[in-house]
Amino acid sequence: MAGAATRKPTAILVVAAWYEGEPPRLAARITYTSDASRPSLVTVTAAGPDEITSAVGEWLSQAEAAPTRRDAAVTDE
C-alpha cells in the first residue's frame, strides 16, 4: 500500500467485539460512515459471526457504491 499514509479515508469502520451470554456468544458494536467527509455515523449491534460479517459487508458495499467520494489519489490510479 504505497502512499496510503498520505491519503484521506473515504470510509471509516470501528468494531468493538466481546463475548456475552451463556454459553458465550460473540457480539459486536459496529460504528461506521461510508463518507468520511460528513459527520453522519451509523451504529449497529450484531450477535454471532454471520451478523457481524453481514454488517461489515453492508459498510463495504456502501463505501464501494460511492466512487465520487473517493480522494483523487485513489481514483487517478
Secondary structure per residue as TSV (DSSP state, phi and psi in degrees):
chain	resnum	aa	ss	phi	psi
A	1	M	-	360.0	64.0
A	2	A	T	-62.2	131.4
A	3	G	T	80.0	1.3
A	4	A	G	-61.9	-30.8
A	5	A	G	-67.1	-23.6
A	6	T	G	-92.7	-4.1
A	7	R	S	-92.9	146.7
A	8	K	-	-85.9	143.7
A	9	P	-	-67.9	144.7
A	10	T	S	-87.7	-42.2
A	11	A	-	-139.7	153.5
A	12	I	E	-130.6	139.1
A	13	L	E	-135.3	130.3
A	14	V	E	-126.8	127.6
A	15	V	E	-122.1	127.7
A	16	A	E	-113.7	124.2
A	17	A	E	-124.2	149.1
A	18	W	E	-158.0	170.2
A	19	Y	E	-104.5	140.2
A	20	E	E	-144.6	160.8
A	21	G	T	82.7	179.5
A	22	E	T	-136.9	111.8
A	23	P	T	-70.8	156.4
A	24	P	T	-58.2	135.7
A	25	R	E	-130.0	138.4
A	26	L	E	-66.8	132.3
A	27	A	E	-133.1	161.0
A	28	A	E	-151.8	148.7
A	29	R	E	-110.9	124.2
A	30	I	E	-118.9	122.1
A	31	T	E	-117.9	131.4
A	32	Y	E	-152.2	165.0
A	33	T	E	-139.5	141.5
A	34	S	S	-95.5	1.9
A	35	D	-	-140.1	97.3
A	36	A	T	-67.0	-12.5
A	37	S	T	-82.0	-7.0
A	38	R	S	-119.6	152.2
A	39	P	-	-87.2	22.0
A	40	S	-	-90.0	118.8
A	41	L	-	-112.6	147.1
A	42	V	E	-114.9	134.5
A	43	T	E	-124.7	128.4
A	44	V	E	-131.0	154.2
A	45	T	E	-113.7	147.7
A	46	A	E	-143.2	150.2
A	47	A	E	-125.1	128.9
A	48	G	H	89.3	152.3
A	49	P	H	-58.4	-36.8
A	50	D	H	-66.7	-44.5
A	51	E	H	-66.2	-40.4
A	52	I	H	-64.7	-45.2
A	53	T	H	-61.6	-39.7
A	54	S	H	-63.2	-43.4
A	55	A	H	-64.4	-42.0
A	56	V	H	-66.1	-39.5
A	57	G	H	-61.8	-38.0
A	58	E	H	-62.6	-43.1
A	59	W	H	-60.8	-45.4
A	60	L	H	-61.3	-41.3
A	61	S	H	-62.1	-43.1
A	62	Q	H	-65.5	-41.6
A	63	A	H	-64.5	-40.4
A	64	E	H	-69.8	-31.2
A	65	A	T	-76.5	-6.0
A	66	A	-	-115.8	61.5
A	67	P	G	-64.2	-24.3
A	68	T	G	-71.4	-14.1
A	69	R	G	-90.4	-5.3
A	70	R	S	-74.3	151.1
A	71	D	-	-72.9	159.0
A	72	A	H	-60.7	-35.1
A	73	A	H	-61.9	-32.3
A	74	V	H	-78.0	-46.5
A	75	T	H	-72.7	-22.4
A	76	D	T	-83.7	-10.1
A	77	E	-	-77.6	360.0
